[in-house]
Amino acid sequence: MENPGFIVVEGPIGVGKTSLARRLGETFGSELLLEGAADNPFLERFYRNPRAAALQTQLFFLLQRTQQLQELRQGDMFEPVRVADFLMDKDQLFARLTLDHEEYKLYEQVYSHLTVDVPKPDLVIYLQAPVDVLIKRIGKRGIAWERNMGASYLESLCDAYTRFFHFYDEAPLLIVNAAEFNPLENDSDYQALLERMAVATSGRHYFNPLPEALSPATPGAKHG
């Protein structure tokens, strides 16, 4: 595919956005901008007691993400491709979900000052998966503090993502059903994703591959 520019991979925790961003980075030999969750000293506290650490956690991520994007803007503008596993506009999604009214007002003031000229992506890939799939994937990767997340929180998070991307129109958007689709470990799935990315140069696109469509054809199978 031609130079895709600045690619952002998004989706709820456990859906595989960072792993996909890394694979895309390897494919295009690109600079990676990754959410430094492990660097946030408040995150473990947040998952233990969300109300007590929500504002600190959110402001840390906001400062971290805006710094990364400002460095991107100030860097080599001739860099062919960049890939990130976070969308700056989405930061407010978590803030609305976790902060109370007064905290959100403070957060919004800081957000408006820091994000005046952050670069916009050339393509956003939004990965979706049901909550039960996310819970299995979160358990599989074995990060201790993530196990404190309940199904109700993940449900609220998925609903917030759905609402956010329903109205998102700041960049071309490719919405991918990642429940059965595995572009991380399956090369044919990954190639199919790259082909869809190549045509998603404007507007909104949906990629909802059926499991049987991703499997090798069997004798006697019908093709439509």
CYANA upper distance limits for C-alpha pairs under 8 A (distance plus 0.5 A):
  1 MET  CA    194 LEU  CA      8.07
  1 MET  CA    195 GLU  CA      8.08
  1 MET  CA    198 ALA  CA      6.04
  2 GLU  CA    198 ALA  CA      7.75
  3 ASN  CA     80 PRO  CA      7.05
  3 ASN  CA     81 VAL  CA      7.24
  4 PRO  CA     81 VAL  CA      7.06
  4 PRO  CA    122 ASP  CA      7.37
  4 PRO  CA    123 LEU  CA      7.90
  4 PRO  CA    198 ALA  CA      8.17
  5 GLY  CA     80 PRO  CA      6.86
  5 GLY  CA     81 VAL  CA      5.22
  5 GLY  CA     82 ARG  CA      6.89
  5 GLY  CA    121 PRO  CA      8.14
  5 GLY  CA    122 ASP  CA      6.28
  5 GLY  CA    123 LEU  CA      8.31
  6 PHE  CA     81 VAL  CA      6.25
  6 PHE  CA     82 ARG  CA      5.27
  6 PHE  CA     83 VAL  CA      6.44
  6 PHE  CA     84 ALA  CA      8.40
  6 PHE  CA    120 LYS  CA      8.33
  6 PHE  CA    121 PRO  CA      5.42
  6 PHE  CA    122 ASP  CA      5.60
  6 PHE  CA    123 LEU  CA      7.14
  7 ILE  CA     81 VAL  CA      8.08
  7 ILE  CA     82 ARG  CA      6.64
  7 ILE  CA     83 VAL  CA      5.25
  7 ILE  CA     84 ALA  CA      6.84
  7 ILE  CA    121 PRO  CA      6.30
  7 ILE  CA    122 ASP  CA      6.50
  7 ILE  CA    123 LEU  CA      5.50
  7 ILE  CA    124 VAL  CA      6.48
  7 ILE  CA    125 ILE  CA      8.12
  8 VAL  CA     21 ALA  CA      8.22
  8 VAL  CA     83 VAL  CA      6.27
  8 VAL  CA     84 ALA  CA      5.28
  8 VAL  CA     85 ASP  CA      6.22
  8 VAL  CA     86 PHE  CA      6.73
  8 VAL  CA     87 LEU  CA      6.78
  8 VAL  CA    121 PRO  CA      6.89
  8 VAL  CA    123 LEU  CA      6.81
  8 VAL  CA    124 VAL  CA      5.26
  8 VAL  CA    125 ILE  CA      6.65
  9 VAL  CA     17 LYS  CA      6.06
  9 VAL  CA     18 THR  CA      8.02
  9 VAL  CA     20 LEU  CA      7.91
  9 VAL  CA     21 ALA  CA      6.69
  9 VAL  CA     83 VAL  CA      8.15
  9 VAL  CA     84 ALA  CA      6.74
  9 VAL  CA     85 ASP  CA      5.30
  9 VAL  CA     86 PHE  CA      6.86
  9 VAL  CA     87 LEU  CA      8.11
  9 VAL  CA    124 VAL  CA      6.40
  9 VAL  CA    125 ILE  CA      5.23
  9 VAL  CA    126 TYR  CA      6.55
  9 VAL  CA    127 LEU  CA      7.95
 10 GLU  CA     17 LYS  CA      6.29
 10 GLU  CA     85 ASP  CA      6.44
 10 GLU  CA     86 PHE  CA      6.27
 10 GLU  CA     87 LEU  CA      7.17
 10 GLU  CA    124 VAL  CA      7.67
 10 GLU  CA    125 ILE  CA      6.54
 10 GLU  CA    126 TYR  CA      5.28
 10 GLU  CA    127 LEU  CA      6.64
 11 GLY  CA     15 VAL  CA      6.78
 11 GLY  CA     16 GLY  CA      8.44
 11 GLY  CA     17 LYS  CA      6.89
 11 GLY  CA    126 TYR  CA      5.97
 11 GLY  CA    127 LEU  CA      5.47
 11 GLY  CA    128 GLN  CA      6.73
 11 GLY  CA    161 TYR  CA      7.64
 12 PRO  CA    127 LEU  CA      8.30
 12 PRO  CA    128 GLN  CA      7.98
 12 PRO  CA    154 LEU  CA      8.38
 12 PRO  CA    157 LEU  CA      7.24
 12 PRO  CA    158 CYS  CA      6.77
 12 PRO  CA    161 TYR  CA      7.74
 13 ILE  CA    134 LEU  CA      7.69
 13 ILE  CA    138 ILE  CA      8.23
 14 GLY  CA    134 LEU  CA      5.53
 14 GLY  CA    135 ILE  CA      7.78
 14 GLY  CA    137 ARG  CA      6.12
 14 GLY  CA    138 ILE  CA      5.69
 15 VAL  CA    127 LEU  CA      7.04
 15 VAL  CA    128 GLN  CA      7.29
 15 VAL  CA    129 ALA  CA      6.91
 15 VAL  CA    134 LEU  CA      6.44
 15 VAL  CA    137 ARG  CA      7.90
 15 VAL  CA    178 ALA  CA      7.76
 16 GLY  CA     20 LEU  CA      6.69
 16 GLY  CA    127 LEU  CA      8.24
 17 LYS  CA     21 ALA  CA      6.53
 17 LYS  CA     85 ASP  CA      6.42
 17 LYS  CA    127 LEU  CA      7.54
 18 THR  CA     22 ARG  CA      6.68
 18 THR  CA     34 LEU  CA      7.58
 18 THR  CA     85 ASP  CA      5.90
 19 SER  CA     23 ARG  CA      6.87
 19 SER  CA    184 LEU  CA      7.32
 20 LEU  CA     24 LEU  CA      6.64
 20 LEU  CA    183 PRO  CA      7.81
 20 LEU  CA    184 LEU  CA      6.53
 21 ALA  CA     25 GLY  CA      6.54
 21 ALA  CA     32 LEU  CA      8.11
 21 ALA  CA     83 VAL  CA      6.61
 21 ALA  CA     84 ALA  CA      6.80
 21 ALA  CA     85 ASP  CA      6.36
 22 ARG  CA     26 GLU  CA      6.79
 22 ARG  CA     32 LEU  CA      7.76
 22 ARG  CA     83 VAL  CA      8.48
 23 ARG  CA     27 THR  CA      6.74
 23 ARG  CA    184 LEU  CA      7.67
 24 LEU  CA     28 PHE  CA      6.71
 24 LEU  CA     30 SER  CA      8.49
 24 LEU  CA     83 VAL  CA      7.64
 25 GLY  CA     29 GLY  CA      6.01
 25 GLY  CA     30 SER  CA      5.33
 25 GLY  CA     31 GLU  CA      7.17
 25 GLY  CA     32 LEU  CA      6.81
 25 GLY  CA     82 ARG  CA      7.91
 25 GLY  CA     83 VAL  CA      6.56
 26 GLU  CA     30 SER  CA      7.29
 28 PHE  CA     81 VAL  CA      7.20
 29 GLY  CA     81 VAL  CA      8.16
 30 SER  CA     79 GLU  CA      8.38
 30 SER  CA     80 PRO  CA      7.72
 30 SER  CA     81 VAL  CA      5.67
 30 SER  CA     82 ARG  CA      5.74
 30 SER  CA     83 VAL  CA      7.19
 31 GLU  CA     81 VAL  CA      7.45
 31 GLU  CA     82 ARG  CA      5.52
 31 GLU  CA     83 VAL  CA      6.91
 32 LEU  CA     82 ARG  CA      6.59
 32 LEU  CA     83 VAL  CA      5.60
 32 LEU  CA     84 ALA  CA      6.29
 33 LEU  CA     68 GLN  CA      7.44
 33 LEU  CA     82 ARG  CA      8.07
 33 LEU  CA     83 VAL  CA      6.68
 33 LEU  CA     84 ALA  CA      4.94
 33 LEU  CA     85 ASP  CA      7.18
 33 LEU  CA     86 PHE  CA      8.49
 34 LEU  CA     84 ALA  CA      6.13
 34 LEU  CA     85 ASP  CA      5.88
 34 LEU  CA     86 PHE  CA      7.57
 35 GLU  CA     65 ARG  CA      7.78
 35 GLU  CA     84 ALA  CA      8.44
 35 GLU  CA     85 ASP  CA      6.82
 35 GLU  CA     86 PHE  CA      6.89
 36 GLY  CA     40 ASN  CA      7.37
 36 GLY  CA     64 GLN  CA      8.39
 37 ALA  CA     43 LEU  CA      7.82
 38 ALA  CA     43 LEU  CA      8.49
 40 ASN  CA     57 THR  CA      7.51
 40 ASN  CA     60 PHE  CA      7.14
 40 ASN  CA     61 PHE  CA      7.71
 41 PRO  CA     45 ARG  CA      8.49
 41 PRO  CA     57 THR  CA      8.35
 42 PHE  CA     46 PHE  CA      6.63
 42 PHE  CA     53 ALA  CA      6.96
 42 PHE  CA     56 GLN  CA      6.98
 42 PHE  CA     57 THR  CA      5.63
 43 LEU  CA     47 TYR  CA      6.96
 43 LEU  CA     53 ALA  CA      8.27
 43 LEU  CA     57 THR  CA      6.30
 44 GLU  CA     48 ARG  CA      6.92
 44 GLU  CA    145 TRP  CA      6.24
 45 ARG  CA     49 ASN  CA      6.50
 45 ARG  CA     50 PRO  CA      7.84
 45 ARG  CA     52 ALA  CA      8.41
 45 ARG  CA     53 ALA  CA      6.65
 46 PHE  CA     50 PRO  CA      4.85
 46 PHE  CA     51 ARG  CA      7.83
 46 PHE  CA     52 ALA  CA      7.47
 46 PHE  CA     53 ALA  CA      5.34
 46 PHE  CA     54 ALA  CA      6.41
 46 PHE  CA     57 THR  CA      7.38
 47 TYR  CA    145 TRP  CA      7.07
 47 TYR  CA    146 GLU  CA      7.60
 47 TYR  CA    148 ASN  CA      6.57
 47 TYR  CA    149 MET  CA      7.14
 48 ARG  CA    145 TRP  CA      8.16
 48 ARG  CA    148 ASN  CA      7.18
 49 ASN  CA     53 ALA  CA      7.17
 50 PRO  CA     54 ALA  CA      5.97
 50 PRO  CA     98 THR  CA      7.77
 51 ARG  CA     98 THR  CA      7.88
 51 ARG  CA     99 LEU  CA      8.15
 53 ALA  CA     57 THR  CA      6.57
 54 ALA  CA     58 GLN  CA      6.60
 54 ALA  CA     98 THR  CA      6.46
 54 ALA  CA     99 LEU  CA      6.67
 55 LEU  CA     59 LEU  CA      6.59
 55 LEU  CA     98 THR  CA      8.48
 55 LEU  CA     99 LEU  CA      6.90
 55 LEU  CA    103 GLU  CA      7.12
 55 LEU  CA    107 TYR  CA      8.25
 56 GLN  CA     60 PHE  CA      6.61
 57 THR  CA     61 PHE  CA      6.93
 58 GLN  CA     62 LEU  CA      6.63
 58 GLN  CA     94 PHE  CA      8.11
 58 GLN  CA     95 ALA  CA      7.01
 59 LEU  CA     63 LEU  CA      6.64
 59 LEU  CA    107 TYR  CA      7.54
 60 PHE  CA     64 GLN  CA      6.58
 61 PHE  CA     65 ARG  CA      6.45
 62 LEU  CA     66 THR  CA      6.63
 62 LEU  CA     91 ASP  CA      7.43
 62 LEU  CA    111 TYR  CA      7.76
 63 LEU  CA     67 GLN  CA      6.61
 63 LEU  CA    114 LEU  CA      8.41
 64 GLN  CA     68 GLN  CA      6.90
 65 ARG  CA     69 LEU  CA      6.79
 65 ARG  CA     88 MET  CA      7.53
 66 THR  CA     70 GLN  CA      6.51
 66 THR  CA     88 MET  CA      8.04
 66 THR  CA    114 LEU  CA      7.09
 66 THR  CA    115 THR  CA      7.17
 66 THR  CA    118 VAL  CA      7.73
 67 GLN  CA     71 GLU  CA      6.69
 68 GLN  CA     72 LEU  CA      6.79
 69 LEU  CA     73 ARG  CA      6.76
 69 LEU  CA    118 VAL  CA      6.53
 69 LEU  CA    119 PRO  CA      7.33
 70 GLN  CA     74 GLN  CA      6.72
 70 GLN  CA    118 VAL  CA      6.80
 70 GLN  CA    119 PRO  CA      8.43
 71 GLU  CA     75 GLY  CA      6.43
 72 LEU  CA     76 ASP  CA      8.33
 72 LEU  CA    119 PRO  CA      8.46
 73 ARG  CA     77 MET  CA      7.86
 73 ARG  CA    118 VAL  CA      7.77
 73 ARG  CA    119 PRO  CA      6.98
 86 PHE  CA     90 LYS  CA      8.16
 87 LEU  CA     91 ASP  CA      7.72
 89 ASP  CA     93 LEU  CA      8.46
 90 LYS  CA     94 PHE  CA      7.78
 90 LYS  CA    164 PHE  CA      8.18
 91 ASP  CA     95 ALA  CA      7.11
 92 GLN  CA     96 ARG  CA      6.59
 93 LEU  CA     97 LEU  CA      6.87
 93 LEU  CA    160 ALA  CA      7.19
 93 LEU  CA    161 TYR  CA      7.93
 93 LEU  CA    164 PHE  CA      7.74
 94 PHE  CA     98 THR  CA      6.58
 94 PHE  CA    157 LEU  CA      8.48
 95 ALA  CA     99 LEU  CA      6.02
 95 ALA  CA    104 TYR  CA      7.08
 95 ALA  CA    107 TYR  CA      8.16
 96 ARG  CA    100 ASP  CA      8.34
 96 ARG  CA    104 TYR  CA      7.34
 97 LEU  CA    157 LEU  CA      8.18
 97 LEU  CA    160 ALA  CA      8.28
 99 LEU  CA    103 GLU  CA      6.13
 99 LEU  CA    104 TYR  CA      6.04
100 ASP  CA    104 TYR  CA      6.51
101 HIS  CA    105 LYS  CA      6.87
102 GLU  CA    106 LEU  CA      7.01
103 GLU  CA    107 TYR  CA      6.63
104 TYR  CA    108 GLU  CA      6.41
105 LYS  CA    109 GLN  CA      6.95
106 LEU  CA    110 VAL  CA      7.09
107 TYR  CA    111 TYR  CA      6.55
108 GLU  CA    112 SER  CA      6.55
109 GLN  CA    113 HIS  CA      7.07
110 VAL  CA    114 LEU  CA      6.79
111 TYR  CA    115 THR  CA      6.53
112 SER  CA    116 VAL  CA      6.99
120 LYS  CA    170 GLU  CA      8.03
120 LYS  CA    171 ALA  CA      7.73
121 PRO  CA    171 ALA  CA      6.76
122 ASP  CA    171 ALA  CA      6.53
122 ASP  CA    172 PRO  CA      7.08
122 ASP  CA    201 THR  CA      8.28
123 LEU  CA    171 ALA  CA      6.49
123 LEU  CA    172 PRO  CA      5.51
123 LEU  CA    173 LEU  CA      6.51
123 LEU  CA    174 LEU  CA      8.02
123 LEU  CA    200 ALA  CA      8.03
123 LEU  CA    201 THR  CA      7.67
124 VAL  CA    171 ALA  CA      7.21
124 VAL  CA    172 PRO  CA      6.70
124 VAL  CA    173 LEU  CA      5.38
124 VAL  CA    174 LEU  CA      6.67
125 ILE  CA    173 LEU  CA      6.54
125 ILE  CA    174 LEU  CA      5.31
125 ILE  CA    175 ILE  CA      6.50
125 ILE  CA    176 VAL  CA      7.60
126 TYR  CA    173 LEU  CA      7.74
126 TYR  CA    174 LEU  CA      6.62
126 TYR  CA    175 ILE  CA      5.28
126 TYR  CA    176 VAL  CA      6.51
127 LEU  CA    175 ILE  CA      6.69
127 LEU  CA    176 VAL  CA      5.44
127 LEU  CA    177 ASN  CA      6.64
127 LEU  CA    178 ALA  CA      6.28
128 GLN  CA    175 ILE  CA      7.89
128 GLN  CA    176 VAL  CA      6.59
128 GLN  CA    177 ASN  CA      5.53
128 GLN  CA    178 ALA  CA      5.97
128 GLN  CA    179 ALA  CA      7.52
129 ALA  CA    133 VAL  CA      6.80
129 ALA  CA    134 LEU  CA      7.16
129 ALA  CA    177 ASN  CA      6.72
129 ALA  CA    178 ALA  CA      5.96
129 ALA  CA    179 ALA  CA      5.19
130 PRO  CA    134 LEU  CA      6.97
130 PRO  CA    179 ALA  CA      7.27
131 VAL  CA    135 ILE  CA      6.67
131 VAL  CA    151 ALA  CA      7.35
131 VAL  CA    154 LEU  CA      6.85
131 VAL  CA    155 GLU  CA      6.74
131 VAL  CA    158 CYS  CA      8.13
132 ASP  CA    136 LYS  CA      6.87
132 ASP  CA    151 ALA  CA      8.46
133 VAL  CA    137 ARG  CA      6.80
133 VAL  CA    179 ALA  CA      7.18
134 LEU  CA    138 ILE  CA      6.51
135 ILE  CA    139 GLY  CA      6.60
135 ILE  CA    151 ALA  CA      8.03
136 LYS  CA    140 LYS  CA      6.61
137 ARG  CA    141 ARG  CA      6.93
138 ILE  CA    142 GLY  CA      7.21
138 ILE  CA    143 ILE  CA      8.05
138 ILE  CA    146 GLU  CA      7.56
138 ILE  CA    147 ARG  CA      7.98
139 GLY  CA    143 ILE  CA      8.09
139 GLY  CA    147 ARG  CA      7.41
142 GLY  CA    146 GLU  CA      8.44
142 GLY  CA    147 ARG  CA      8.42
143 ILE  CA    147 ARG  CA      7.55
144 ALA  CA    148 ASN  CA      8.40
149 MET  CA    153 TYR  CA      7.01
149 MET  CA    154 LEU  CA      7.73
150 GLY  CA    154 LEU  CA      7.07
151 ALA  CA    155 GLU  CA      6.51
152 SER  CA    156 SER  CA      6.70
153 TYR  CA    157 LEU  CA      6.64
154 LEU  CA    158 CYS  CA      6.59
155 GLU  CA    159 ASP  CA      6.67
156 SER  CA    160 ALA  CA      6.64
157 LEU  CA    161 TYR  CA      6.77
158 CYS  CA    162 THR  CA      6.70
159 ASP  CA    163 ARG  CA      6.76
160 ALA  CA    164 PHE  CA      6.56
161 TYR  CA    165 PHE  CA      6.64
162 THR  CA    166 HIS  CA      6.51
163 ARG  CA    167 PHE  CA      7.41
164 PHE  CA    168 TYR  CA      6.76
169 ASP  CA    173 LEU  CA      8.20
169 ASP  CA    203 GLY  CA      8.01
171 ALA  CA    202 SER  CA      7.78
171 ALA  CA    203 GLY  CA      7.91
172 PRO  CA    200 ALA  CA      6.98
172 PRO  CA    201 THR  CA      6.41
172 PRO  CA    202 SER  CA      5.07
172 PRO  CA    203 GLY  CA      5.42
172 PRO  CA    204 ARG  CA      6.46
173 LEU  CA    200 ALA  CA      7.65
173 LEU  CA    202 SER  CA      8.00
173 LEU  CA    203 GLY  CA      6.89
173 LEU  CA    204 ARG  CA      5.32
173 LEU  CA    205 HIS  CA      6.59
174 LEU  CA    197 MET  CA      7.81
174 LEU  CA    200 ALA  CA      7.08
174 LEU  CA    204 ARG  CA      6.61
174 LEU  CA    205 HIS  CA      5.24
174 LEU  CA    206 TYR  CA      6.29
174 LEU  CA    207 PHE  CA      7.60
175 ILE  CA    204 ARG  CA      8.22
175 ILE  CA    205 HIS  CA      6.64
175 ILE  CA    206 TYR  CA      5.33
175 ILE  CA    207 PHE  CA      6.54
176 VAL  CA    206 TYR  CA      6.64
176 VAL  CA    207 PHE  CA      5.28
176 VAL  CA    208 ASN  CA      6.54
177 ASN  CA    181 PHE  CA      7.40
177 ASN  CA    207 PHE  CA      6.91
177 ASN  CA    208 ASN  CA      5.60
177 ASN  CA    209 PRO  CA      7.76
178 ALA  CA    182 ASN  CA      7.19
180 GLU  CA    210 LEU  CA      8.23
180 GLU  CA    211 PRO  CA      6.73
181 PHE  CA    189 ASP  CA      7.17
181 PHE  CA    209 PRO  CA      7.49
181 PHE  CA    211 PRO  CA      7.71
182 ASN  CA    186 ASN  CA      6.27
182 ASN  CA    189 ASP  CA      6.56
182 ASN  CA    190 TYR  CA      7.83
183 PRO  CA    187 ASP  CA      7.03
183 PRO  CA    188 SER  CA      8.06
183 PRO  CA    189 ASP  CA      5.23
183 PRO  CA    190 TYR  CA      4.47
183 PRO  CA    191 GLN  CA      8.23
183 PRO  CA    193 LEU  CA      7.60
184 LEU  CA    190 TYR  CA      7.21
186 ASN  CA    190 TYR  CA      6.80
187 ASP  CA    191 GLN  CA      6.61
188 SER  CA    192 ALA  CA      6.69
188 SER  CA    214 LEU  CA      8.25
189 ASP  CA    193 LEU  CA      6.82
189 ASP  CA    214 LEU  CA      7.47
190 TYR  CA    194 LEU  CA      6.84
191 GLN  CA    195 GLU  CA      6.80
192 ALA  CA    196 ARG  CA      6.92
193 LEU  CA    197 MET  CA      6.65
194 LEU  CA    198 ALA  CA      6.75
195 GLU  CA    199 VAL  CA      7.53
196 ARG  CA    200 ALA  CA      6.85
196 ARG  CA    207 PHE  CA      8.09
197 MET  CA    201 THR  CA      8.16
200 ALA  CA    204 ARG  CA      7.99
200 ALA  CA    205 HIS  CA      6.96
209 PRO  CA    213 ALA  CA      7.05
209 PRO  CA    214 LEU  CA      7.58
210 LEU  CA    214 LEU  CA      7.21
211 PRO  CA    215 SER  CA      7.16
217 ALA  CA    221 ALA  CA      6.91
